[in-house]
Amino acid sequence: MATDYYELLGITRSASDEEIKRSYRQLARKLHPDVNGGDPDSEAMFKEVSVAYETLSDPERRRRYDMFGPDGARAQAGPEGFGGGLGDLFDAFFGGGFGGGTQQSGPRRGDDVEVALEISFEEAVFGVERAVSYRGPVACDTCEATGAAPGTSAKRCRDCDGQGQVRRVRQSILGQVVTTSPCNTCRGMGEIIETPCPECRGEGRRIEDRTTTVIVPAGVDVGTTLRISGAGAAPPRGGISGDLYVHLRVAPSERFQRDGADLLLNLHIPFTQATLGADIVTETLDGEEHLEITPGTQTGKVFRLRGKGVPHVRSRGRGDLHIRIEVDTPSHLSKEEENLLREFAQLRGEEVHSSGILSRLRSSLS
């Protein structure tokens, strides 16, 4: 860890509390793990910056750091007594609530936001860029998310000494027990704003319509949720915005059915092409393709076009297009067509209705 906390935050040794806080906020927004996709170097630097801020933002720890360096700043200011030790024990096993707990390190984080986005079948297959909008809190530009009016700054809360929580000591059979709770004066913020920003009324954020561009990758399916880091709600008085979760709704296709990365298309052909074979043109998501129908093709036969399906989201390549044949039987014949089929049936030795019966059937249906 860097030994010079002032250099780490990019400030002078005479920097004010507001300058320390402003520099820390700027660095935290750049180095936060959520913003950098979990990059280990950024995460390590973020922790160093947080330690530097925790030290220099506390007057007593800053004084000890200036006199003795990092080791002096980490030293206890004075004996805490039995209550302090018991608090550490409860913290270790139960995650806090007792003892001399300190304010959570690092910047506050805003809420996550969820929206739904409807896309077409083709957009889900090939990917698309779409804009999503929602109404929510954004950082106030007027006060730079501090909540204080321009030219003023927040003051350290006297009741909690800027910790955002107060300590209470009570006696128990084990001795002194120290409990902590949020400070009512500053509502756990550690600061009091005497002159609130006129735009955000001291919140450091305001409600606006937000629009974010979402890149939908090729190959997504119904139920896919995309996470846009840092595009969610801004927290009060600075910090890291939450994430935006986009739930995709994919419209069904009128032509294709989807099975993972594969597509299924039902193709109707006349019985003459199914019987004699043919080279026909069929539709795919990429345009028209030639399909060779082999002689004697029956209903239910499936032809496969490799690589004409859906792109794999997490790997290269695409699925296949499976074309299922439906052989259509003609329902309306001309007299000449009927005579030809009768001759065909006679050649094959197949019995069919006589023309008289067929004529009467036609009459009853007309």
C-alpha positions as a Markdown table, in Angstrom:
| # | Residue | x | y | z |
|---|---|---|---|---|
| 1 | Met | 0.0 | 0.0 | 0.0 |
| 2 | Ala | 1.2 | 3.5 | -0.7 |
| 3 | Thr | 2.5 | 5.2 | 2.4 |
| 4 | Asp | 1.6 | 8.7 | 1.4 |
| 5 | Tyr | -2.2 | 9.0 | 1.7 |
| 6 | Tyr | -2.2 | 12.6 | 0.5 |
| 7 | Glu | -0.4 | 11.6 | -2.7 |
| 8 | Leu | -2.7 | 8.7 | -3.2 |
| 9 | Leu | -5.8 | 11.0 | -3.1 |
| 10 | Gly | -4.0 | 13.6 | -5.2 |
| 11 | Ile | -4.3 | 16.4 | -2.6 |
| 12 | Thr | -2.0 | 18.6 | -0.5 |
| 13 | Arg | -1.4 | 18.1 | 3.2 |
| 14 | Ser | -3.4 | 21.3 | 3.9 |
| 15 | Ala | -6.5 | 20.0 | 2.0 |
| 16 | Ser | -9.8 | 20.7 | 3.6 |
| 17 | Asp | -12.4 | 18.1 | 4.5 |
| 18 | Glu | -14.4 | 19.0 | 1.4 |
| 19 | Glu | -11.4 | 18.7 | -0.8 |
| 20 | Ile | -10.6 | 15.3 | 0.6 |
| 21 | Lys | -14.1 | 14.1 | 0.1 |
| 22 | Arg | -14.4 | 15.5 | -3.5 |
| 23 | Ser | -11.1 | 13.8 | -4.5 |
| 24 | Tyr | -12.2 | 10.5 | -2.9 |
| 25 | Arg | -15.5 | 10.5 | -4.7 |
| 26 | Gln | -13.9 | 11.1 | -8.1 |
| 27 | Leu | -11.4 | 8.3 | -7.6 |
| 28 | Ala | -14.0 | 5.9 | -6.1 |
| 29 | Arg | -16.2 | 6.3 | -9.2 |
| 30 | Lys | -13.3 | 5.4 | -11.5 |
| 31 | Leu | -11.9 | 2.5 | -9.4 |
| 32 | His | -15.0 | 0.8 | -8.0 |
| 33 | Pro | -15.1 | -2.9 | -8.9 |
| 34 | Asp | -18.6 | -2.7 | -10.3 |
| 35 | Val | -17.4 | 0.0 | -12.8 |
| 36 | Asn | -14.3 | -1.9 | -13.9 |
| 37 | Gly | -15.8 | -5.4 | -14.3 |
| 38 | Gly | -14.1 | -6.8 | -11.2 |
| 39 | Asp | -10.6 | -5.9 | -12.4 |
| 40 | Pro | -8.2 | -7.0 | -9.6 |
| 41 | Asp | -5.8 | -4.0 | -10.0 |
| 42 | Ser | -8.6 | -1.5 | -9.8 |
| 43 | Glu | -10.1 | -3.3 | -6.8 |
| 44 | Ala | -6.8 | -3.2 | -5.0 |
| 45 | Met | -6.4 | 0.5 | -5.7 |
| 46 | Phe | -10.0 | 1.1 | -4.7 |
| 47 | Lys | -9.3 | -0.4 | -1.3 |
| 48 | Glu | -6.1 | 1.7 | -0.8 |
| 49 | Val | -8.0 | 4.9 | -1.7 |
| 50 | Ser | -10.8 | 3.9 | 0.8 |
| 51 | Val | -8.3 | 3.4 | 3.6 |
| 52 | Ala | -6.6 | 6.7 | 2.8 |
| 53 | Tyr | -10.0 | 8.5 | 2.9 |
| 54 | Glu | -11.1 | 6.8 | 6.1 |
| 55 | Thr | -7.9 | 8.0 | 7.7 |
| 56 | Leu | -7.8 | 11.5 | 6.5 |
| 57 | Ser | -11.5 | 12.2 | 6.9 |
| 58 | Asp | -11.3 | 11.5 | 10.6 |
| 59 | Pro | -9.6 | 14.5 | 12.4 |
| 60 | Glu | -8.0 | 12.3 | 15.2 |
| 61 | Arg | -6.8 | 9.6 | 12.8 |
| 62 | Arg | -5.5 | 12.3 | 10.4 |
| 63 | Arg | -3.6 | 14.0 | 13.3 |
| 64 | Arg | -2.0 | 10.7 | 14.3 |
| 65 | Tyr | -1.1 | 9.9 | 10.6 |
| 66 | Asp | 0.6 | 13.3 | 10.2 |
| 67 | Met | 2.6 | 12.6 | 13.3 |
| 68 | Phe | 3.4 | 8.9 | 13.1 |
| 69 | Gly | 2.4 | 7.7 | 9.6 |
| 70 | Pro | 0.1 | 4.8 | 8.7 |
| 71 | Asp | 1.0 | 2.7 | 11.8 |
| 72 | Gly | 0.2 | 5.5 | 14.1 |
| 73 | Ala | -3.2 | 6.1 | 12.4 |
| 74 | Arg | -4.1 | 2.5 | 12.8 |
| 75 | Ala | -3.3 | 2.5 | 16.5 |
| 76 | Gln | -6.1 | 2.9 | 19.0 |
| 77 | Ala | -6.7 | 6.4 | 20.3 |
| 78 | Gly | -7.3 | 5.2 | 23.8 |
| 79 | Pro | -8.5 | 2.2 | 25.9 |
| 80 | Glu | -12.0 | 1.1 | 25.0 |
| 81 | Gly | -12.5 | -1.0 | 28.1 |
| 82 | Phe | -14.3 | -4.3 | 28.4 |
| 83 | Gly | -17.2 | -3.1 | 26.3 |
| 84 | Gly | -14.9 | -2.5 | 23.2 |
| 85 | Gly | -13.4 | -6.0 | 23.4 |
| 86 | Leu | -16.8 | -7.6 | 23.8 |
| 87 | Gly | -18.1 | -5.6 | 20.8 |
| 88 | Asp | -15.3 | -6.9 | 18.6 |
| 89 | Leu | -16.2 | -10.5 | 19.7 |
| 90 | Phe | -19.8 | -10.0 | 18.7 |
| 91 | Asp | -18.8 | -8.4 | 15.4 |
| 92 | Ala | -16.6 | -11.4 | 14.5 |
| 93 | Phe | -19.4 | -13.9 | 15.1 |
| 94 | Phe | -22.6 | -12.0 | 14.3 |
| 95 | Gly | -21.6 | -9.4 | 11.7 |
| 96 | Gly | -22.0 | -6.3 | 13.8 |
| 97 | Gly | -24.6 | -4.6 | 15.9 |
| 98 | Phe | -22.5 | -4.5 | 19.1 |
| 99 | Gly | -19.3 | -2.9 | 20.1 |
| 100 | Gly | -17.7 | 0.2 | 18.6 |
| 101 | Gly | -18.7 | -0.5 | 15.0 |
| 102 | Thr | -17.5 | 2.1 | 12.5 |
| 103 | Gln | -19.2 | 3.6 | 9.5 |
| 104 | Gln | -19.2 | 1.3 | 6.4 |
| 105 | Ser | -16.2 | 2.1 | 4.2 |
| 106 | Gly | -16.4 | 3.0 | 0.6 |
| 107 | Pro | -19.0 | 5.1 | -1.2 |
| 108 | Arg | -22.7 | 4.5 | -0.9 |
| 109 | Arg | -24.4 | 2.6 | -3.7 |
| 110 | Gly | -27.7 | 3.5 | -5.3 |
| 111 | Asp | -30.6 | 1.1 | -5.9 |
| 112 | Asp | -30.8 | -1.2 | -8.9 |
| 113 | Val | -33.4 | -0.6 | -11.5 |
| 114 | Glu | -35.3 | -3.2 | -13.6 |
| 115 | Val | -37.0 | -2.5 | -16.9 |
| 116 | Ala | -38.5 | -4.7 | -19.7 |
| 117 | Leu | -37.5 | -4.5 | -23.3 |
| 118 | Glu | -39.5 | -6.0 | -26.2 |
| 119 | Ile | -37.6 | -7.0 | -29.3 |
| 120 | Ser | -38.4 | -8.9 | -32.4 |
| 121 | Phe | -37.5 | -12.5 | -33.2 |
| 122 | Glu | -34.9 | -11.4 | -35.7 |
| 123 | Glu | -33.4 | -8.8 | -33.3 |
| 124 | Ala | -32.9 | -11.6 | -30.7 |
| 125 | Val | -31.2 | -13.8 | -33.3 |
| 126 | Phe | -28.8 | -11.2 | -34.8 |
| 127 | Gly | -28.5 | -8.7 | -31.9 |
| 128 | Val | -29.5 | -5.1 | -31.8 |
| 129 | Glu | -28.9 | -1.7 | -30.1 |
| 130 | Arg | -31.9 | -0.3 | -28.4 |
| 131 | Ala | -32.6 | 2.6 | -26.1 |
| 132 | Val | -34.4 | 2.0 | -22.8 |
| 133 | Ser | -35.9 | 4.8 | -20.7 |
| 134 | Tyr | -37.0 | 5.1 | -17.1 |
| 135 | Arg | -37.6 | 7.8 | -14.6 |
| 136 | Gly | -35.3 | 7.8 | -11.6 |
| 137 | Pro | -32.7 | 9.6 | -9.5 |
| 138 | Val | -29.6 | 11.0 | -11.1 |
| 139 | Ala | -26.7 | 12.9 | -9.6 |
| 140 | Cys | -27.3 | 16.6 | -9.2 |
| 141 | Asp | -25.0 | 18.6 | -11.5 |
| 142 | Thr | -25.6 | 21.8 | -9.6 |
| 143 | Cys | -24.0 | 20.7 | -6.3 |
| 144 | Glu | -21.9 | 17.9 | -7.8 |
| 145 | Ala | -24.0 | 15.4 | -5.8 |
| 146 | Thr | -22.9 | 16.8 | -2.5 |
| 147 | Gly | -26.3 | 18.1 | -1.5 |
| 148 | Ala | -24.9 | 21.5 | -0.4 |
| 149 | Ala | -25.6 | 24.7 | -2.2 |
| 150 | Pro | -22.7 | 25.9 | -4.5 |
| 151 | Gly | -20.1 | 27.7 | -2.5 |
| 152 | Thr | -21.0 | 25.9 | 0.7 |
| 153 | Ser | -20.1 | 22.5 | 2.1 |
| 154 | Ala | -21.6 | 19.9 | 4.4 |
| 155 | Lys | -20.5 | 20.0 | 8.1 |
| 156 | Arg | -19.5 | 17.0 | 10.2 |
| 157 | Cys | -22.3 | 15.9 | 12.4 |
| 158 | Arg | -21.5 | 16.8 | 16.0 |
| 159 | Asp | -23.7 | 14.1 | 17.5 |
| 160 | Cys | -22.0 | 11.2 | 15.8 |
| 161 | Asp | -18.7 | 13.0 | 15.0 |
| 162 | Gly | -19.2 | 12.1 | 11.3 |
| 163 | Gln | -19.5 | 8.4 | 11.9 |
| 164 | Gly | -23.2 | 8.2 | 10.9 |
| 165 | Gln | -23.9 | 6.1 | 14.0 |
| 166 | Val | -24.0 | 6.6 | 17.7 |
| 167 | Arg | -22.7 | 4.4 | 20.5 |
| 168 | Arg | -24.6 | 3.5 | 23.6 |
| 169 | Val | -23.2 | 1.7 | 26.7 |
| 170 | Arg | -25.2 | -0.5 | 29.0 |
| 171 | Gln | -24.4 | -2.8 | 31.8 |
| 172 | Ser | -25.0 | -6.6 | 31.5 |
| 173 | Ile | -24.0 | -9.6 | 33.5 |
| 174 | Leu | -20.9 | -9.8 | 31.2 |
| 175 | Gly | -20.0 | -6.2 | 31.9 |
| 176 | Gln | -20.3 | -3.2 | 29.6 |
| 177 | Val | -22.0 | -3.8 | 26.2 |
| 178 | Val | -21.7 | -1.1 | 23.6 |
| 179 | Thr | -24.4 | -1.0 | 20.9 |
| 180 | Thr | -24.5 | 1.2 | 17.8 |
| 181 | Ser | -27.4 | 2.6 | 15.9 |
| 182 | Pro | -27.8 | 5.1 | 13.0 |
| 183 | Cys | -27.5 | 8.8 | 14.1 |
| 184 | Asn | -30.9 | 10.4 | 14.1 |
| 185 | Thr | -29.5 | 13.9 | 13.6 |
| 186 | Cys | -27.8 | 13.2 | 10.3 |
| 187 | Arg | -29.9 | 10.1 | 9.4 |
| 188 | Gly | -26.7 | 8.0 | 9.2 |
| 189 | Met | -25.0 | 10.3 | 6.7 |
| 190 | Gly | -22.3 | 11.6 | 9.1 |
| 191 | Glu | -22.9 | 15.1 | 7.8 |
| 192 | Ile | -25.3 | 18.0 | 8.2 |
| 193 | Ile | -26.1 | 20.3 | 5.3 |
| 194 | Glu | -26.9 | 23.8 | 6.6 |
| 195 | Thr | -27.5 | 25.3 | 3.2 |
| 196 | Pro | -29.1 | 22.7 | 0.9 |
| 197 | Cys | -28.7 | 22.8 | -2.8 |
| 198 | Pro | -31.8 | 24.6 | -4.3 |
| 199 | Glu | -32.0 | 22.1 | -7.2 |
| 200 | Cys | -32.0 | 18.8 | -5.2 |
| 201 | Arg | -32.9 | 20.2 | -1.7 |
| 202 | Gly | -29.9 | 18.6 | -0.1 |
| 203 | Glu | -30.4 | 15.1 | -1.6 |
| 204 | Gly | -27.5 | 15.3 | -4.0 |
| 205 | Arg | -29.7 | 13.8 | -6.6 |
| 206 | Arg | -32.9 | 14.6 | -8.5 |
| 207 | Ile | -35.5 | 12.7 | -10.4 |
| 208 | Glu | -35.2 | 12.8 | -14.2 |
| 209 | Asp | -36.1 | 10.8 | -17.3 |
| 210 | Arg | -33.1 | 8.6 | -18.2 |
| 211 | Thr | -32.3 | 6.9 | -21.4 |
| 212 | Thr | -29.6 | 4.2 | -21.8 |
| 213 | Thr | -28.5 | 2.4 | -24.9 |
| 214 | Val | -28.6 | -1.3 | -24.5 |
| 215 | Ile | -26.5 | -3.6 | -26.7 |
| 216 | Val | -28.4 | -6.9 | -27.1 |
| 217 | Pro | -26.0 | -9.6 | -28.1 |
| 218 | Ala | -26.9 | -12.0 | -31.0 |
| 219 | Gly | -28.5 | -15.2 | -29.9 |
| 220 | Val | -30.4 | -14.1 | -26.8 |
| 221 | Asp | -33.7 | -15.8 | -26.0 |
| 222 | Val | -36.9 | -15.3 | -24.0 |
| 223 | Gly | -36.1 | -14.7 | -20.3 |
| 224 | Thr | -32.6 | -13.3 | -20.9 |
| 225 | Thr | -31.7 | -10.5 | -18.5 |
| 226 | Leu | -28.9 | -8.0 | -19.3 |
| 227 | Arg | -27.0 | -6.1 | -16.6 |
| 228 | Ile | -25.8 | -2.6 | -17.3 |
| 229 | Ser | -23.3 | -1.6 | -14.6 |
| 230 | Gly | -23.7 | 1.8 | -13.1 |
| 231 | Ala | -26.9 | 2.7 | -15.1 |
| 232 | Gly | -29.3 | 2.4 | -12.2 |
| 233 | Ala | -30.3 | 4.9 | -9.6 |
| 234 | Ala | -27.9 | 7.4 | -8.1 |
| 235 | Pro | -27.5 | 7.3 | -4.3 |
| 236 | Pro | -28.0 | 10.3 | -2.1 |
| 237 | Arg | -25.1 | 12.7 | -1.8 |
| 238 | Gly | -22.6 | 10.9 | -4.1 |
| 239 | Gly | -21.4 | 7.4 | -4.5 |
| 240 | Ile | -21.8 | 4.6 | -7.0 |
| 241 | Ser | -25.0 | 4.3 | -9.0 |
| 242 | Gly | -26.8 | 1.0 | -8.9 |
| 243 | Asp | -27.1 | -1.3 | -11.9 |
| 244 | Leu | -29.8 | -1.5 | -14.6 |
| 245 | Tyr | -31.3 | -4.9 | -15.3 |
| 246 | Val | -33.0 | -5.2 | -18.6 |
| 247 | His | -35.4 | -8.2 | -19.0 |
| 248 | Leu | -35.9 | -9.2 | -22.6 |
| 249 | Arg | -39.2 | -10.1 | -24.1 |
| 250 | Val | -38.9 | -11.7 | -27.5 |
| 251 | Ala | -41.8 | -11.6 | -30.0 |
| 252 | Pro | -42.5 | -15.0 | -31.6 |
| 253 | Ser | -41.8 | -15.6 | -35.3 |
| 254 | Glu | -44.6 | -16.4 | -37.7 |
| 255 | Arg | -42.4 | -18.7 | -39.7 |
| 256 | Phe | -39.8 | -20.3 | -37.4 |
| 257 | Gln | -39.8 | -22.2 | -34.2 |
| 258 | Arg | -36.8 | -22.0 | -32.0 |
| 259 | Asp | -35.1 | -24.8 | -30.0 |
| 260 | Gly | -32.0 | -23.4 | -28.3 |
| 261 | Ala | -29.7 | -22.4 | -31.2 |
| 262 | Asp | -31.6 | -24.5 | -33.8 |
| 263 | Leu | -34.6 | -23.4 | -35.8 |
| 264 | Leu | -37.5 | -25.4 | -37.2 |
| 265 | Leu | -39.4 | -24.5 | -40.4 |
| 266 | Asn | -42.4 | -26.3 | -41.7 |
| 267 | Leu | -42.3 | -26.3 | -45.5 |
| 268 | His | -45.3 | -27.3 | -47.7 |
| 269 | Ile | -44.6 | -28.8 | -51.1 |
| 270 | Pro | -47.0 | -30.3 | -53.7 |
| 271 | Phe | -47.1 | -34.1 | -54.0 |
| 272 | Thr | -45.6 | -34.0 | -57.5 |
| 273 | Gln | -42.3 | -32.4 | -56.2 |
| 274 | Ala | -42.3 | -34.8 | -53.2 |
| 275 | Thr | -42.8 | -37.8 | -55.6 |
| 276 | Leu | -40.4 | -36.8 | -58.4 |
| 277 | Gly | -38.0 | -34.6 | -56.5 |
| 278 | Ala | -37.2 | -30.9 | -57.2 |
| 279 | Asp | -34.8 | -28.1 | -56.6 |
| 280 | Ile | -36.8 | -25.5 | -54.7 |
| 281 | Val | -36.1 | -22.2 | -53.1 |
| 282 | Thr | -36.9 | -21.8 | -49.4 |
| 283 | Glu | -36.6 | -18.9 | -46.9 |
| 284 | Thr | -34.1 | -18.7 | -44.1 |
| 285 | Leu | -33.2 | -15.9 | -41.7 |
| 286 | Asp | -30.4 | -15.0 | -44.0 |
| 287 | Gly | -32.5 | -14.9 | -47.2 |
| 288 | Glu | -33.4 | -17.5 | -49.8 |
| 289 | Glu | -31.6 | -20.8 | -50.0 |
| 290 | His | -31.8 | -23.7 | -52.6 |
| 291 | Leu | -33.1 | -27.0 | -51.1 |
| 292 | Glu | -32.8 | -30.3 | -53.0 |
| 293 | Ile | -35.9 | -32.4 | -52.5 |
| 294 | Thr | -35.1 | -36.0 | -53.1 |
| 295 | Pro | -37.6 | -38.2 | -55.1 |
| 296 | Gly | -40.1 | -40.0 | -52.9 |
| 297 | Thr | -39.9 | -37.5 | -50.0 |
| 298 | Gln | -42.6 | -38.2 | -47.4 |
| 299 | Thr | -44.4 | -35.9 | -45.0 |
| 300 | Gly | -42.3 | -35.5 | -41.8 |
| 301 | Lys | -38.9 | -35.8 | -43.6 |
| 302 | Val | -36.5 | -33.2 | -42.2 |
| 303 | Phe | -33.7 | -31.5 | -44.2 |
| 304 | Arg | -30.9 | -29.7 | -42.3 |
| 305 | Leu | -29.2 | -26.5 | -43.4 |
| 306 | Arg | -26.0 | -26.3 | -41.3 |
| 307 | Gly | -25.2 | -22.9 | -39.8 |
| 308 | Lys | -28.5 | -21.3 | -40.7 |
| 309 | Gly | -29.8 | -21.2 | -37.1 |
| 310 | Val | -29.2 | -18.9 | -34.2 |
| 311 | Pro | -25.7 | -17.7 | -33.2 |
| 312 | His | -24.3 | -19.1 | -29.9 |
| 313 | Val | -24.2 | -16.4 | -27.3 |
| 314 | Arg | -21.2 | -17.7 | -25.5 |
| 315 | Ser | -19.2 | -19.3 | -28.3 |
| 316 | Arg | -18.7 | -19.0 | -32.0 |
| 317 | Gly | -20.8 | -20.5 | -34.7 |
| 318 | Arg | -24.5 | -20.9 | -35.2 |
| 319 | Gly | -27.1 | -23.6 | -34.8 |
| 320 | Asp | -28.8 | -25.4 | -37.7 |
| 321 | Leu | -32.1 | -24.8 | -39.6 |
| 322 | His | -34.3 | -27.9 | -39.7 |
| 323 | Ile | -36.9 | -28.0 | -42.5 |
| 324 | Arg | -39.8 | -30.4 | -42.0 |
| 325 | Ile | -41.6 | -31.3 | -45.1 |
| 326 | Glu | -45.4 | -31.2 | -45.4 |
| 327 | Val | -46.7 | -32.9 | -48.6 |
| 328 | Asp | -49.9 | -31.2 | -49.8 |
| 329 | Thr | -52.6 | -33.3 | -51.5 |
| 330 | Pro | -54.5 | -31.3 | -54.2 |
| 331 | Ser | -58.2 | -30.8 | -53.4 |
| 332 | His | -59.3 | -29.3 | -56.7 |
| 333 | Leu | -58.5 | -30.9 | -60.0 |
| 334 | Ser | -59.4 | -30.1 | -63.6 |
| 335 | Lys | -60.9 | -32.8 | -65.7 |
| 336 | Glu | -57.6 | -33.3 | -67.6 |
| 337 | Glu | -55.7 | -33.5 | -64.3 |
| 338 | Glu | -58.3 | -36.0 | -63.0 |
| 339 | Asn | -58.0 | -38.2 | -66.1 |
| 340 | Leu | -54.2 | -38.2 | -65.9 |
| 341 | Leu | -54.3 | -39.3 | -62.2 |
| 342 | Arg | -56.7 | -42.1 | -63.1 |
| 343 | Glu | -54.3 | -43.3 | -65.8 |
| 344 | Phe | -51.5 | -43.1 | -63.2 |
| 345 | Ala | -53.5 | -45.1 | -60.7 |
| 346 | Gln | -54.4 | -47.7 | -63.3 |
| 347 | Leu | -50.7 | -48.1 | -64.2 |
| 348 | Arg | -49.9 | -48.7 | -60.6 |
| 349 | Gly | -52.8 | -51.1 | -60.1 |
| 350 | Glu | -54.4 | -48.8 | -57.4 |
| 351 | Glu | -58.2 | -48.7 | -57.1 |
| 352 | Val | -59.8 | -45.3 | -56.9 |
| 353 | His | -63.4 | -43.9 | -56.9 |
| 354 | Ser | -65.1 | -44.0 | -60.3 |
| 355 | Ser | -65.6 | -40.7 | -62.1 |
| 356 | Gly | -69.4 | -40.9 | -61.4 |
| 357 | Ile | -69.0 | -41.1 | -57.7 |
| 358 | Leu | -66.4 | -38.3 | -57.8 |
| 359 | Ser | -68.7 | -36.1 | -59.8 |
| 360 | Arg | -71.6 | -36.7 | -57.4 |
| 361 | Leu | -69.3 | -35.8 | -54.5 |
| 362 | Arg | -68.3 | -32.6 | -56.2 |
| 363 | Ser | -71.9 | -31.7 | -56.7 |
| 364 | Ser | -72.8 | -32.3 | -53.1 |
| 365 | Leu | -69.9 | -30.0 | -52.0 |
| 366 | Ser | -70.6 | -27.2 | -54.4 |
